[in-house]
């Protein structure tokens, strides 16, 4: 029987244009782009909410010949009760025209929908919240899209819990 995917969290991280760095081609061949994550949220079951804090970012390796970006993201969030959650994920984004517009800070860049891009990640989460420690022992898969709103440009993921009948 195939594993199941249960939508569990939504994570949105706003990107900083002013503090982004494009190193262009590096010695290994692809382009290195570093994009700070400055704010956002992590929302989950039973009213779980945490604020994404400044200090995280994405250290992207982009191959201009294929349009594929390999993601390396680290960010953190804090609940109103003071519990912290660290989120690290790698992933793959095939950069199409819609993604390129947002990532180049083009004013024509718009919000996209889940499924508009081949964009998946494998989040690993750690938390100080005793009630949420179970997230550390769970396999997660994320699917991404872009949000462009009055706060700026953001990446947003629906994060699915991977399960089967033994994990129900």
N, C-alpha and C positions, 0 to 999 in steps of 0.2 A: 504494500500500500504506500502511496506517495505521501510525503510530509504535508502538513497543513501550514497555511500562513494566516495568522490572525492579526489584523491591524491593532496595534497597541498604543503607540506614541505618534505624535506629530512634533517634529522639531523644525524650527525656522531660525536661520542665522543670517543676520544682516551683514553685508560685506562693506569694507572700507575702501573706497576708491582712492582717497588721499594717501593711504599708507600701503597700497598694493605695490608690488615690485615685479617687473618682467625682466628677467635676466637674459632673455633670448636664448640662443643655443648655448648649452653648457658642454663640458668636455665629453659627456657620455652620449651627446647627440640631440636629445629632445630639448625643448624649451622649459625652463623652470619659471613658474609664476607663483608668487606668494601673495595670498589674499587674506588679510586679517578679518576675523569675525568679531564684531563689536557689540552686538546685542541680539536679542531674540527670545525665544521661549522653547520649552520642552513641556508638552502636555500629554497626560496619560490617563489611565483608568482611575475611577473613583475620585475624580476631581484633582488628581495630581497635577501640579503646575510648578515649574521652576524657570527662573530667568537666566538666559544665556548671558554670561559675563564677558567683558572685554578681555583680551589676552590670548584667545585661541586663533586658529587660522587654518588655511589649506595650503599645503606645499605641493602644488600641482606639477606634474611632469606631462607636458603636452607634445605630442608628435605632430608637427605641422603637415607631414606627408600623408598621414592617415586621418587626422582630425580627432584622434583619441586622446583623452586626458585621463591620466592615472592620478587618483585623488589620494591624499594623505592628510587627514583632518584630525585635529585635536581641539576640543572645546570643553567648557565646563559650565555648569548651571547651579543655581542655588535656590532652594525653596524659601518661602516666607518664614518657615520655622528654622532656617539656618542650615539645613542639610545640603550637602554638596553632591553633585553627580558629575563624573568625568566621562566624556564620550570620545572615543577614538575610532576612526574608521578609515578603511581604504575602499576604493571603489573605482568604477569606470564610467566615464561620460563620453559618448560620441558627440562631438561638437557639430551641430547642424547650424543653419542660418539663424534660427531663433535663439539658440544658446549663444552663438557668437555675438549677437547684438547685445545681449545682457552682459556678457563677460567683457566686452570692449567698452562698456559704459555708454553705448550709443543711445541717444535720447529716444530712438525708435524701438528700443528693447521693451518688451511687454511681458506680462505674466503669462506663463505657459501652463499646460495641464499635465497631470500625471499621464504617462504614456506618450507624450509628445517627443520624448528623447529616449535613447537607450542609455539609462542612467541608474545604476544600482550600487549599493554599498553594503558593507558588512560591519555594522557597529558593534563595538565592545564597550560595555558600560560598567562603571564602578561607582559605588555610592556610600555615603556615610549614614544614610537613613536605614535604621534597623528594620523597618517595615518593608523596605524595598530591596533588601540584600539579594533576594531571589533573582534580580535582573543580572547579577554577575554570573550566574550559572545557566544562562539561557542564550540560545543562538538567535541572532537577530538579522534581518535582511531589510534594507531600506530602498525605497524608490523615490527619486528626486524630480523636482521641477523648480521653476523660478517664480518668484513673486516680486513684482515691481509695484510699489505703492508710495504713499506720501512719506514713508519713513526711509525709502531707498530701495536698493536691489538686494534680494535675499535668495538663499537656497532653502528649499523646504522639502522635508522627507516625511513620508508615512513610513513608520518603522514597524515591521511585522515580526511577531513571535513565531518561530519555527517550532512545530510540534508534531505529534502523532498520537495514537491512542494511548501509548504508555505515559505521555506527558499531560494527558487531560485531567 
